[in-house]
Amino acid sequence: MAGRFSPYKFDPSAAVDDHSLDLLLEAARWAPSAGNSQPWGFFTSRPGEREHERVVRHLAPSSARWATDAGLLVVTLARRYVGDTRLLYSEFADYDLGQAVAHLTVQGQAMGLDAHQFRAFDLEGLTKELCPDPGWVIVSMIALGKAAEEPSASRDRRSVADLRSAPWSLSE
């Protein structure tokens, strides 16, 4: 896991084929979820596909510079509500989606693909473009492909001790 990083440059010649896409989605499919609700969905697009332009046109300039070259763009969705009501489908939908995305990205790493998760896109515009079913909301995007850069030599992470100590304010 220490070798995982989120590249800001992808090799535009490195395609993600159908078999690889199936393996990524299969990994996501097996993620745990509250009550086995599996409240996640993915809209996938690759360069050269009609769907790709539908997604790319909504990228923010900051992410368009690098995400456009990825072999695969994945729009992640969570089923938060029951139909078109404000009744929660699952209060854990976003957490469960995160589990599925983690499974997908770890599978990608095992296959030699790098992933960069991001939220730099026009959420309202992309929602209008893709028109998810009632109750479903777009949460984030993932760019996957072959990195065209090496990870930074200095990658700071919080220590395990820090993870265990924060943010508790226990009184004795």
C-alpha positions as CSV (number, residue, x, y, z in Angstrom):
1,M,0.0,0.0,0.0
2,A,2.9,2.4,0.6
3,G,3.6,2.4,-3.1
4,R,0.1,3.7,-3.9
5,F,-0.1,7.3,-5.0
6,S,-2.4,9.7,-6.8
7,P,-0.7,10.7,-10.1
8,Y,-1.2,14.1,-11.6
9,K,-0.1,12.8,-15.0
10,F,-1.3,9.8,-16.9
11,D,0.1,8.0,-20.0
12,P,-2.5,8.8,-22.7
13,S,-1.5,5.7,-24.7
14,A,-2.3,3.2,-21.8
15,A,-5.8,2.0,-22.4
16,V,-7.9,0.2,-19.9
17,D,-9.5,-2.7,-21.7
18,D,-12.9,-4.4,-21.1
19,H,-11.4,-7.3,-19.1
20,S,-9.6,-4.9,-16.8
21,L,-12.7,-2.8,-16.4
22,D,-14.7,-5.9,-15.5
23,L,-12.1,-6.9,-12.8
24,L,-12.2,-3.4,-11.3
25,L,-16.0,-3.4,-11.0
26,E,-15.9,-7.0,-9.7
27,A,-13.7,-5.9,-6.9
28,A,-16.0,-3.1,-6.1
29,R,-19.0,-5.4,-6.2
30,W,-17.6,-7.5,-3.3
31,A,-17.2,-4.6,-0.9
32,P,-19.0,-4.8,2.4
33,S,-22.1,-2.6,2.9
34,A,-24.6,-1.9,5.7
35,G,-27.3,-4.6,5.5
36,N,-25.8,-5.7,2.2
37,S,-27.5,-2.8,0.6
38,Q,-24.7,-2.1,-1.9
39,P,-25.7,1.5,-2.4
40,W,-23.1,2.3,-5.1
41,G,-23.1,2.8,-8.8
42,F,-20.4,3.7,-11.4
43,F,-20.6,5.5,-14.7
44,T,-17.5,4.5,-16.6
45,S,-15.9,6.2,-19.7
46,R,-12.8,5.8,-21.7
47,P,-11.1,8.0,-24.3
48,G,-12.7,7.5,-27.6
49,E,-16.1,6.5,-26.2
50,R,-19.1,8.9,-26.5
51,E,-19.5,8.7,-22.7
52,H,-16.0,10.1,-22.2
53,E,-16.8,13.5,-23.7
54,R,-20.0,13.7,-21.6
55,V,-17.8,13.4,-18.5
56,V,-14.7,15.4,-19.6
57,R,-16.7,18.5,-20.4
58,H,-17.6,18.9,-16.7
59,L,-14.1,18.6,-15.3
60,A,-12.7,21.6,-13.6
61,P,-9.6,23.1,-15.3
62,S,-7.5,21.9,-12.4
63,S,-8.4,18.2,-13.0
64,A,-8.9,18.5,-16.8
65,R,-5.1,19.0,-17.1
66,W,-4.4,15.5,-16.0
67,A,-7.6,13.4,-15.7
68,T,-8.4,13.6,-19.5
69,D,-5.3,11.4,-20.2
70,A,-6.3,8.6,-17.9
71,G,-7.4,5.4,-19.5
72,L,-10.6,5.3,-17.5
73,L,-12.8,7.9,-15.8
74,V,-15.3,6.6,-13.2
75,V,-18.1,8.7,-11.8
76,T,-19.1,7.3,-8.4
77,L,-22.7,7.4,-7.2
78,A,-24.4,6.6,-3.9
79,R,-28.0,5.7,-3.4
80,R,-28.8,8.1,-0.5
81,Y,-32.5,8.4,-0.7
82,V,-35.6,6.3,-1.3
83,G,-36.8,7.3,-4.8
84,D,-37.3,11.1,-5.2
85,T,-38.0,11.6,-1.5
86,R,-35.7,12.9,1.2
87,L,-36.1,9.7,3.2
88,L,-32.7,8.2,3.7
89,Y,-32.1,4.9,1.9
90,S,-29.1,4.3,4.1
91,E,-27.3,6.7,6.4
92,F,-24.1,4.7,5.5
93,A,-24.4,5.1,1.7
94,D,-21.4,7.3,1.3
95,Y,-19.3,5.2,3.7
96,D,-20.3,2.1,1.8
97,L,-19.5,3.8,-1.6
98,G,-16.1,4.6,-0.1
99,Q,-15.6,0.9,0.7
100,A,-16.4,-0.1,-2.9
101,V,-14.1,2.6,-4.3
102,A,-11.3,1.4,-2.0
103,H,-11.7,-2.2,-3.3
104,L,-11.7,-0.9,-6.9
105,T,-8.5,1.1,-6.4
106,V,-6.7,-1.7,-4.5
107,Q,-7.6,-4.0,-7.4
108,G,-6.3,-1.4,-9.8
109,Q,-3.0,-1.2,-8.0
110,A,-2.7,-5.0,-8.1
111,M,-3.2,-4.8,-11.9
112,G,-0.6,-2.1,-12.3
113,L,-3.1,0.7,-12.6
114,D,-2.8,4.0,-10.7
115,A,-5.8,5.8,-9.4
116,H,-6.5,9.4,-8.5
117,Q,-9.8,10.1,-6.7
118,F,-11.1,13.6,-7.0
119,R,-14.0,16.1,-6.7
120,A,-12.8,18.9,-9.0
121,F,-15.7,18.9,-11.5
122,D,-19.0,20.7,-12.0
123,L,-21.3,18.6,-9.8
124,E,-24.5,20.3,-11.0
125,G,-23.6,20.1,-14.6
126,L,-22.5,16.5,-14.5
127,T,-25.7,15.6,-12.6
128,K,-27.8,17.2,-15.3
129,E,-25.7,15.5,-18.0
130,L,-26.0,11.9,-16.6
131,C,-29.4,12.3,-15.0
132,P,-29.0,9.7,-12.2
133,D,-32.2,7.9,-11.1
134,P,-34.1,9.5,-8.2
135,G,-32.4,8.8,-4.9
136,W,-28.9,8.6,-6.5
137,V,-26.3,11.3,-6.2
138,I,-22.9,11.7,-7.8
139,V,-20.2,11.8,-5.1
140,S,-16.8,11.8,-6.7
141,M,-14.7,10.7,-9.7
142,I,-11.7,8.4,-10.1
143,A,-9.1,8.6,-12.9
144,L,-7.4,5.3,-13.5
145,G,-4.5,4.3,-15.8
146,K,-0.8,4.2,-16.0
147,A,1.0,7.0,-14.2
148,A,3.3,9.0,-16.5
149,E,5.3,10.2,-13.5
150,E,6.9,8.7,-10.4
151,P,5.6,9.3,-6.9
152,S,7.2,12.1,-5.0
153,A,10.2,11.0,-3.0
154,S,8.8,12.7,0.1
155,R,5.3,11.4,0.9
156,D,4.3,12.4,4.4
157,R,1.7,10.4,6.1
158,R,0.4,10.7,9.7
159,S,1.9,8.2,12.1
160,V,0.0,5.2,13.4
161,A,0.5,6.7,16.9
162,D,-1.2,10.0,15.7
163,L,-4.0,8.0,14.2
164,R,-4.6,6.3,17.5
165,S,-4.4,9.5,19.6
166,A,-6.5,12.0,17.6
167,P,-9.1,13.4,18.0
168,W,-9.9,12.0,21.4
169,S,-10.4,14.4,24.3
170,L,-10.8,11.9,27.1
171,S,-11.1,13.1,30.6
172,E,-10.1,11.0,33.5
